[in-house]
Amino acid sequence: MEEYHPDQTFREILEKSPILERIDIRRPNIEVSNLWPEDLLRLNRAENLYYIHLNVPDLNFDTESLVALLKVRTLLIEWSSG
């Protein structure tokens, strides 16, 4: 299993592990940019990705990429702010 460090970003995690089926990142010290839907769409190659839980700093993210992501995959997405 890949070891992750608190100073990593969500994008770096996806680059290291592009075939994740479940993403559960509740720690606020993992940086999640407002491009997380685009990063997920571009970098995750898992056909069976079914669950995402992210701690996003705010709800100001690229919703067009989120819509594009949901057109490709049916996901259960949860997020917490702060």
ChimeraX attribute file (.defattr): number of C-alpha atoms within 10 A of each C-alpha:
attribute: neighborCount
match mode: 1-to-1
recipient: residues
	/A:1	4
	/A:2	7
	/A:3	6
	/A:4	12
	/A:5	10
	/A:6	10
	/A:7	10
	/A:8	13
	/A:9	17
	/A:10	18
	/A:11	21
	/A:12	16
	/A:13	19
	/A:14	18
	/A:15	15
	/A:16	14
	/A:17	16
	/A:18	16
	/A:19	15
	/A:20	18
	/A:21	15
	/A:22	15
	/A:23	15
	/A:24	13
	/A:25	16
	/A:26	14
	/A:27	11
	/A:28	15
	/A:29	13
	/A:30	21
	/A:31	19
	/A:32	19
	/A:33	17
	/A:34	16
	/A:35	16
	/A:36	21
	/A:37	20
	/A:38	19
	/A:39	18
	/A:40	19
	/A:41	16
	/A:42	14
	/A:43	18
	/A:44	19
	/A:45	15
	/A:46	13
	/A:47	11
	/A:48	13
	/A:49	17
	/A:50	15
	/A:51	15
	/A:52	17
	/A:53	15
	/A:54	21
	/A:55	19
	/A:56	23
	/A:57	16
	/A:58	13
	/A:59	12
	/A:60	10
	/A:61	17
	/A:62	14
	/A:63	15
	/A:64	11
	/A:65	18
	/A:66	16
	/A:67	13
	/A:68	13
	/A:69	18
	/A:70	15
	/A:71	10
	/A:72	10
	/A:73	14
	/A:74	12
	/A:75	15
	/A:76	12
	/A:77	13
	/A:78	12
	/A:79	16
	/A:80	13
	/A:81	11
	/A:82	9
